[in-house]
Amino acid sequence: MAAVNIPVVGPPKPSPAPADESLPLRLEIRQLQKNEKQWNLYLLGLDAFKNLNENSDLSYYGISGIHGRPYRPWGGVKGSNVGGWQGYCTHTSILFGPWHRPYLALFEQVLYNIIQGIAAKFPIDTRAKYQEAAASFRIPYWDWAATPEDGDYFPNSVGGSTTVSVITPTSNDQEVSIANPLYSYTFHPLNPVAGDFVSLQGTPYNRWQSTLRYPTSTRSVSAKSDEQEVFQAMASQFAGLQQNVNLILSDPNYTAFDAFSNHELRDDGLNTSASLEDVHNSVHVAVGGNMGHMSENVDRLFAIWQGINPNSYTLNENSGSGTFVSIKYWNSLGVRQTQTFNYAYPETQRWKFASDLEYQNSILDTVQHLYGDLSRQFVAATKGENDVKSNSTAVNVATNLATSPETIIAERDIEESSAGAQNTAATKSPASGVESSAGFHPLQKVTATVNKLKQEISSNDSKPKISPNRGSGFGSGIDQADSAPAVPKASSYTQYIVNIKTPKHILGQSYRIHVFLGEFLPETRTWNTQDALVGTVAVFGKNIEAGNENETGCGKCKTDAERQCVVTGTVPLTSQVVSEVKKGNCSSMDKADVIPYLREALHWRVCLADGTEKPRDDVPGLTISVVSTEVTIPAGGRRPIYSGIYELHPEITAGRPAGYGEVPTGGAP
C-alpha cells in the first residue's frame, strides 16, 4: 500500500478568531459532563467513531492500532525499521511525551469532524445550540492524580454502567439508551485482518470479543470485566500516584527533559527514578489489571511540565528506530506547542497572563492545589490544626485557579532571571555530586530540621479495606507539638520513596512490582486492590525469541531487549507511613523511627501479566532500594520546595530478595 496523505492538524481554530487568541480547552472528563450538550455529543460521537469500518485507517480501530497492536503500517507509512515494519513504539524513549501529542490530535480531529456531522442532524429548533457546543468541543482527559469528589477515583461515567442515556437527532428530544462507548470497545469483526491479535502467554486476546478491564479470568474466552476492581485499585494506589505526579513536576532533578520524559535508567538514577512514562504505566495496570484504557492526561502533564520548564524541552538525540521517515512528518520540535493543534488545558492558558512569570507561578500553584495533599497535611501540622480537610474540590477548582491572572504569586518563587537562564548552566550539589539544570527549582540546602510530630492514637482509628480517605485525609491525626508558634516558621518533612530498577525485557513478558507496607494477602489477584498496597511499577517487557508463539512484533522493543535496556520507577511511601503513625504502628515521622519501621514492614512482590507470582530471586537485575529527600514548607505555608538531594538507605532492603546493599547487623526480615 502506498503512503496516503492524511494531514494531522487537530480541530480547526475558532472562527472568528478571539482577540485574545484563546483556544478551546480539553476539560477534565467530570467537568465536560457538566456541559450537557457537549457531553451528549461526545457520547454520540464516540459511539459513531467506534462503529466505523475497522479496515479504515481513520476508524477507531485503525487509529487505536497506531498505539500498539495490530503491528500494521498506518496510512501506508512503513518507516525505516530494519527488517520490515515493526510498529511505532516510542516507549523507553525521550520521544514518549512528544509522540502522544500528534497522535491524540489525530484522534481528536476525527472525532471532532464526526461530532460536527451529528450536531448538524438535530432538528432545526435545537440544531444551533448543538452546533455551538460542537464547534468548541475538544476531547476530555481524566485526571487520575487529583483528589476527586465523593471518592470517585475511577469516573462513574466510564466504568459505572454498560449503557448510557443520550438524546439523538431522531429521538424527539427524549433520552434513549445506547451501549456506553466509554465502557468498552466491541470488535466488529474480531481480527479484521488475520493476525491482528494473537494469544499471548495463554491469554486469549485473539478470542475476546471486546476490550476488558480486570477480566474475571485470563484464560477463559467468556471472561467479563470486573469494574469494581478498577475502582478499588485506583483508590488503593491513589496517594502514591498523586505524590509521583507532584514529584516529577516539583523536584528540581526533573527540570531536565530526559529525566522527566521516560523511564530508562539514567546515570543519576538515585535522584531521577520517577518519570512521566513510569506514572503512565502504573495507571495502565491499575485501570486494566493487565493493561487497560487510558485518556489524554499524559499529554496534559507533559504540557504542564513544559509551562513550568519552557527552556528544557529538547536534547541533541535521535531515535535509533527510525520513528520519523521524512521531513513531511511531525517531529518533536514541530509538536512542541499545543497551540499547533488548536487546543489548551485549563492550566496552560498563557493568553490570560501578562507575563511568563505570572503564567509559570499560576501553573505551580495549581500543581500544589491539585497534587499537594501530602504537603497540606504537614502545613496543617505546623499551624497546630488537628484536622485537615481533603482537597475534595481539586478537580472543580482547577479551571478557575489556573486561568485567573489574579492567582496569588508567591514571593520570589520564580525569579524573572531564571526563566532566561534555565537549562543554560548546571548546578552541582556538594552533598550528592549530582548535576541538574539550573531553573525554577534550584537545588538548595534544607536548613530546617524535620519536626518530630506528636501523635494521639485513637482506639477507634481503623481503616476499611479500601479507605475512602487514602491520599486526602491521612494526616488528620498528626498534631503539632504542644503549642503553635505565634509567627509562621519554615519547616520541612521527609519524603520516603522506593526506587525500583530492573531490566525491561528480562522475563520475556510484561510484569509488575507491587510494593506493600504491612501485612498483605498472598493471593496475587488481590494485590492491585489491597489496603496494604502502596504502589505498583509496571514493566512492559516483550518476548523477542524468533519463532516463539509470544514473539513481539515491536521493533523498538527488540532493539531495547538486545541492548539490555534497564528501566526505573518509584513508589512514594510517605502518605502511607503517616497513616501507620496514626495507627500507632510507627512511633513518629522522624527518621530514627521510620527507617527501622520500614525494615520490618516494607515488602515487594513480582507478578506476571497472567497473575502468576514470580519469585523475586528469579528476576535478574531487579533492585529495590529506599531513598529519602527533604521537602521545605516555607513560612506562611507557600508551596513546598523539594531539595533535590537524595539519601540512600540500603539497610532497609539489604539481605532480602532483590534488596539493595549489605545485610545490616542483626540480619534483615
Secondary structure, 3 states (H helix, E strand, C coil): CCCCCCCCCCCCCCCCCCCCCCCCECCEHHHHCCCHHHHHHHHHHHHHHHCCCCCCCCCHHHHHHHHCCCCCCECCECCCCCCCCCCCCCCCCCCHHHHHHHHHHHHHHHHHHHHHHHHCCCCHHHHHHHHHHHHCCCCCECCCCCCCHHHCCCCHHHHCCCEEEEECCCCCCCEEEEECCCCCCECCCCCCCCCCCCCECCECCCCCCECCCCECCCCCCCCCECHHHHHHHHHHHHHHHHHHHHHHHHCHHHHCHHHHHCCECCCCCCCCCCCHHHHHHHHHHHHHCCCCCCCCHHHHHHHHHHHHCCCCCCCCCCCCCCCCCCCCCCCCCCCCCHHHHCCECHHHCHHHCCCHHHHHHHHHHHHHHHHCHHHHHHHHHHCCCCCCCCCCCHHHHHHHHHHCCCCCCCCCCCCHHHHHHCCCCEEECCCCCCEEECCCCCCCCCCCCECCCEECCCCCCCCCCCCCCCCCCCCCCEECCCCCCCCCCCEEEEEEEEEEEEECCCCCCCEEEEEEECCCCCCHHHCCCCCCEEEEEEECCCECCCCCCCECCCHHHHHHHHCCCEEEEEEECHHHHHHHHHHCCCCCCCHHHHHHHHHHHEEEEEEECCCCEECHHHCCCCEEEEEEEEEEECCCCCCCEEEEEEEECHHHCCCCCCECCCCCCCCCC
